[in-house]
Amino acid sequence: MSFKSIRDILNSDILSETKDIGYSDRVLKSTRLEREIFRDIRNKTPEIKQLEEEGRPILSLIKQLINDVFQAFYTITPKMLDDKDLSPAAKNVNKVILTKLMTQEEYATKKSVCEGYEIPALEATIVFMRELMPNLKDMMKSLSGGEDRINTMEQMAEQCSELLAELKQKLQSQSVSEKKTVSIANKLESKREQYSYLEKQADRAANMNRRKIQEAVAVALSKAVDSAETVKFVILSWGNYNDNMPKNEVNKKLIERVSKSEKLMYVAKFLGKYKDIYFGKNKNGYVFGRGEKYDITMGNNISKALTSELSLLSDRKLIPVFIRKYQNKRLKQYRRREPICKGKGDIIVCLDESSSTYGVNQAWGMAVAMVLLHICHENKRNFALIHFSDKIKTDIFRADDSDMQKRMMEASETFLKGSTDFEKPIKKAISLIQDEKWNNADIVFITDGICNLSDECEKYVKEMQSKHKFSITGILLDEGENMSFSLEKFAKKIYRTSELCKDDIAVDIMKNRR
């Protein structure tokens, strides 16, 4: 279309905002609070700045892409801006990458490990971008259809913006030069047509290369969520539980400590999962063992906040009010009435650490022991862990212990090796009940082996059980074997991995001892 007069210009849609090229370099919407969270994390994380430096020569909007990737992992329901609001690079590169990320099946199923948790979301972002970085240059070519095509489109968009501003100024001027105004309008229309052509080429290139891009994103996503889950489980396993797992010095040192121990990392795979179930920190307000909303209190737990408080985030003018309330712990939130459970008594775990348990069985057994320790500590009950093979080692955690992290880690790194002897651990457990006066004690016996008790030992266990009223729960790691258990006649309940999967056993153990 060619303009010949100012009348033609005014009768056209050249001045329409829908014709204008977007300017937002961010693809995903974010609240002021979310922007502040990322800004704070970025300032504390050298890895992010290093990724920005590596990617800047390839993609001018690398900083915004990293921010959006974090947003995609951290936010419960991330939403994109309209295409008309996006700058050329944001629309033709960043949005395509983010769309591929957010439409992956694994993203939908595993993203929950990052939602609302700062460190897991950060870990996922760093790993995802690190995996993507070697492919970024090729992806740029694939998405734009040629070398520097995106830069050309960016320059053209800037020229269109300048021409539009100049055209509006000319039309508003009292002394309008029709010839000059028409010339500017024709230049603007021509630039927009060129831009539209380049955009269609970019779309065509993206469609032709979508499988290659999708494969690169899928590989990066898989590694990112696995790494995020590992970090989350480490913090859940050994850290002091915090709703949002903030990036701070305490969590940093914890991750460094655990990452140096292959044993702790292995145990955390199970322990983190079971503590996650126990804490029940789902965003829908689920509480382990259920819970009833019955009162209003003040705090800064967003998952329990009233909807009237969350509605402040919908109005830009009220966002500072929300932030101030959050910082001062003055958000109105529900208080829950939890099921009141009478303490089930102290717990003594006898954990088989003979050579045959090395690997999955020992790590799983240790995870069950540590989650039972957490339950005891939370309910002010005593706990003992008796490691056994053909020898024993005992770790005692009393109800009033305040700082147990170091001792928990040391206990979890213990592995005795050797053959199997049931008599030493069961006698040690009974001596604790007698000497320490532990009340209503429950002995949890975890083993993968068969070991016969002497008649004398059986008689002793029977007498002591009658006198002190302790119970014995057996967990037999007999998958595929269905073996016998020499303590079966004294056991209140026996779990077998030949009959139940380990996760079901762990959940049932937690539920019955809460």
N, C-alpha and C positions, 0 to 999 in steps of 0.2 A: 504494500500500500504506500502510495506517495501523497504527501500533503502539498496543496497548492495555495492554501490560504489559512488564516487564523480560524475562520469558520469551520474548515475541515478538521482542524485540530480539536476545536471545542466539541464538535459533533462525534468525535471518535472516543475510544476508551483508553487512549494513550496515557491519560493522567490517572486512570483507575489504579487503586492500590493492589487490585488482583493481578495487575500486569507487572507490578514492581517485583524485583528479585529480593529474596529474603536476606536477612543479615545475621541471624543467630548461628553461632558456631557450636552451641550445645544442641544435642539431638533430644535428650530426655529432659522432661520437666523435673524441677527440684524445688523444695521449699528452702527458705532461708536457713532453717536449722540444718538441713542436709548439706547445704553449701558450706556452712560453718564447720560442720563435722569433717568434711573432706579437706577443707583448707587447713584445718588443724593437723589432720593426719599427714597431709602432703608435706607440711613444714617439718614434721618429725621423721620423715621417711626418705633417706638418701636414695633408695632404690627407685622411687618414683621420679625423682629429678634426673637420675641417670638415664632412665627410659626416655624421658622427654628430650634429653640432649641427643641420644642416639637416633630418635625418630624424627626430630625437627628437620634435618636436611631432606628427608623423604616426604614427610607429611606436615604441612604448616599447622594443622590443627591436632597434633599429637597430644598436646596437653588436654584439650577438650575431650578427645577420644578416651584417654585414661580416666578422666573424671566421669564420663558417661558409663564406662565399663564398671567402675566402682558402684555407680548409681544402680546399674542393672542388677548387680549382685546384692547390694545392701537393702534396696527398697523392696517392700512386699509386692507392690503392683506398679512397676515402672511404666510411665506413659510417654509417648513421643509427641513432639511438637508437630504441627502441620507442615507439609512440604513447603508451602508458600512462605513460611517463616524462616526457613533454613538457608544458610549461605551455600554456594555451590559445592565447596569441599565437604561441608557437613552433610549435605543431601546426597551427593554422589559417592562419597567414600565412607564417612563415619556411620551414616544411617544404614548403609548396606551391610557393613560389618556387624553392627548392633542388631539388625534384623536377623541376620544369619545366626547370631549368638542366641537371641531370645526365642527363636522358633525351633531350636534344637530340642529333641525329646529329653535329653539328659539335663538340659537347663531347667525344664519344668519339674522334673522329678527330684533333682538334687540341690536346687537353688536354696532350699529352706535352711541348709547348713550355714548360709551367710546372712540371711534376712535379719536385720537389726543388730548384727554382731560386727563390730568394727574390725577386729583383727582377722577373723575368717574372710570377710569381704575384701579386706586389703590384700590378704595372701592370694585369694583367687584372682584379683586384679593384676597383681605383679606377675604371677605365673602365666596368666592368659596373655598378657602383653609381651612377656619375655619369649613365649613360644611363637607369638605372632610376628615378632620383630624381623626375623630372617626372611619372612615371606612378604613383608610389607611393601617392598619396592615392586615386586611382581604383581601384587594385588592392586597397587595404584595403577599400573599399566592395564591390568585386566578390567578394572572398573571404569577407566576413563577412555580407553581405546587408543592410547598413544602417550609418548613422552611429554611431560609437562602440560598435558591437556587440562588438568584441573587448575594449574596455575594460570593458564590462558583464560579459563572460564572465570576465575576469581578476578583477574584484571578487567575482563569485559564487564563483569557485574559492577565493579567499582566505577567504570566509565559510564555505564547506564545510570547509576545513581547520581553521578555528577551532572550528566546531561539532563536528567529529570529535574534536578534542583534548579539548574540554569533555565530550563524551559518554564518552570513555574514562576521563577523570578521575572522573566521577560513578560509573561502574560499579566503579571500583577503590576508591572511598571506603567506609569502614566503615559510615557512616550514610547509606545510599542513600535519596534521596527518589524514590519510584517515579514520582510524578506529574510532577516536574520532569525526570527522566531521559527519560520517554516523550515529553514535550513537545520536548526537545532532539532526540531521535531523529526525530520527525516533521518538525521544521524542516529537519534535515539531509536527510532523504529528499525533501522538497519542493524544496529548493534544487538537489539533484542532478537531479531530474526537469526543473526549469526549465533547468538547464545543458545537459542532454541534448537538450532541445528546440532551444535556441539553436545547439548544435553541429550538429544535423541541418540547420537552416536555413543555417548557414555552409557545410556540405558541398554542399547543393543550389545555393547561390549560386556556389560555386567551380566546380561542374560546368557550370553555365549559362554561365559567363564564361571557361571554360578556354581557348578559342581566342584570345580577346583577350589573356589573360595570357601565353599561349605565344608569341604574336607579339612582345609587348614584350620578353620574356626572350630570344627568338631574335635580335632586332636587337642587344640589349645584348651578348649572348654573341659575336656575330660581330665586333663592334668590339673587344671585350675581347681575344679571342685574336689578332686581327690586330696590335693594339698590343703585346701581350706578345711575339709573334714578332719584331716589329721591334726591341724593346728587347733581346731575347735575341741576335739577330743582330748588333746593334751591339756588345755586350760581347764576343761571340765574335770579331768581326772585328778590333776594335782594342784590346781589353783584355788583361790578363794572365789567362790561363785559370784559373778556380777552379771546383771541383766544384759548388758550390751558388750561385754568383753572388750573394754577400752584398750587402746594402744597406750601403754604406760610402761614404766621401767620395771615394775614387778612382773608383768606378763612377759616382757622381753627377756628378762633373766630366766624365767621359768622355761620358756621355749628353748633357749640356748642350753640350759641344763639338761632337759629331757632329750633334746636332739643328739646329745653326745652319748646317750645310753640306748643301745639297741633293745635291751630288755624293757625299759620303761616305754619306749615307743610301741613295742608289740603289745604290752599290757593295755596301753591307752586305747588301742583299737577296740577292745571290748569294754573297758571300764568307762571310757567317754560315752559310748553308746548307751550303756546301762544307766549312767548318771543322767544323761539327757532324758531318758525315759522317766527316771525317778523325779527329776526336777519338773518334768512336764511343762517346759517353757514354750509351749506352742502359742502362737500369736492370737489364737481364738479364745484364750482364757482357760484352756484345759488345765486341770490340776490333778496330779497323780492321786488316785483314790477319790477323785471328784471333789467338788467344793461348791458351796452355795454363797451367792452374793447376798449380804445381809446388812451392810452399813456403808456409809461414805466416810472416807478419811482423806488426809492430805499426803502428797508424796510426789515422786517423779518417775513412777513406773508407768510408761506410756501404754503398755499392754493392758493395764487395769484402769486407764483414764476414762472418765465419762465422755460420751460423744459430744456433749456441750463444750467440753474443753478442747477436744480435737477439732471442732468446727472453727476454732480461732485460726487454724492454719489455712482456711479457705479464703481469708481476707488478708491481703498484703499489709494493710494498716494494723491488723491485730496480731500478726506474727511476732513482733517484739514483745507483746504482752504474754504470749504463750512461752517464748524463750525465757522471759523473766520468771514466770511461774515455775517453769521446769528447773531452772537453776536454783531457785529458792525452795524447791520441794513443796510448792503450794498448789499443785494440780489436784483437782478433786478426782479421787479414784475410788473404785469399789474395794471394800474389805470383804474377804471371803471367810465363811465359816467352814473350816476344814473338819474332816471326820476326827472326832476325839478318840484316840486309841490308847488303851492302857498299855504301858510298857510291857513288852513280852519278856523282859529280863536280859541279862548279859549274854553275850555270844562268844563262843570259843570255836574258831575254825582250825581244824586239823587238815593241813594241805599236803598232799603227797608230792614230794619233790624227788622221787627216785628217778634214775636215768631215763626210764621209759616214758616219763611225762614230758620230757624236753620238747619245747615247741608250742604248738597250739594249746594242748591240754594244760600245761603249766601256766601259760599266759592267761587262759580263760579262768582257771581256778583262782589265780591271783586277783583277777578282776572282780570275781564274785566276793572274795574275801575283803577287798578294799571297799566295795559298795556297801557291804555289811558293816564295815568299820564306820563308814559315813553315817549310816542309819543309827548306829549306837551313839556316835558322838552327838548327833543331832538330838537324840532323845535322852542324853545324859546317862548312858549306860556303859558299862565296862566292856572291853573287847580284848581278846587275845588271839594271836595267830601263831599256831604251832606248826612250823615247817618240819616235815619228817621224811626220812628215807630209812636207812638203817641206823640213823642218828637223829637228834632233834635240835631245834633252835626255837626259842620262844620270844615273841615280841608282844609286850603288854601295853595297851593304850587305855588309860583310866578315864572315867567319866568326866573328870575335871581338867583333863589335859587341854591346854589352850593352843599351843602351836605344835602341830603334828606333821607338817609337810615333809620336813627332812627325814623323820623317822619312817614315814609312810614310803618314801622313795627308797630308803635303804632296805626296808622289809621287802619291797616289791622287786628289788634287784637280787635278792637272795635266791640261790638255787643249790641245794645240797648234793645232789647226785647220789648214786649208790643203789642198794637194793631196798626192798620194802619190809617194814616192820610196823605192825599196827599197835603192838602192846605199849611201846614207849610213848607214843602221842596220846593214847586214850588214858593211860595212867597219869600223864602230866596234866591233862585236862581235868581229871578228877581231883588231882592235888590242888589245882587252882580253885576249884569249887569249894574244897574243904578249907584250905588255908586262907584264901582271900575272902571267904564268906560271900561269894557271888550268888545272887538270888535268881531263882527260876532260870538257871542257865540253859542255854541251848547249844549243844555241840553239833557243829556242821562238819561232817567228815567227807572230804573230797579225795577220791583215789581212782586210779586206773588199773590197780593190781589186785591180786588175790593173796591173802595172807591169813593163815589159820591162827586162831587164838588158843592158847593152852587152856586146859580145864580150870586151872588155878586163876587165870586172868578172867575167864568168863564168870566164874563165881564172884570174883572181886567186883567186876562191873555191875553184876546183878545186885549185890549187896549195897553198893554205893548209890546206884540209881534208885533203889527202894528208899534209902535213907535221905538223899538230897533232892529227889524228885526232878532231876535234870532230864532233858529229852535229847535224843540223838536223831539227827537227820542225815541220811546218807546220799551222796551224789556220786554215782558210779559212771566213770568215763569209759563205758563198755560198748561204744558204737560198733555194731556188727557182731558182737559176741554174746551179750546177755549173760554175763558172768554172775556167780554167786557172791554174797557179801557176808563175811563172818560175823559182822555186828548186826545182821538183819533182825535177830530175835530181840534186840534192845532198841531198835530204831522205830521212831514214831512214823516216819515217812522215808521212802527211798525214791530218788529220781534216777532214771537211767537214760543215758544218751542214746541207747539202743531203742528207746521207746519215745523220747521227746527230744526236740532239737534244743541246743544249748540256750538259745535266746529265750525260749519259752520257760525253761527251767529257771534262768536268772530272774525273769520277770516275776515268776511265782514265788521265788525265794524272797525277793524284795517286798512283794505285797504282803506276805505272811509274817514279815518281821518288822513292819513299819510301826 
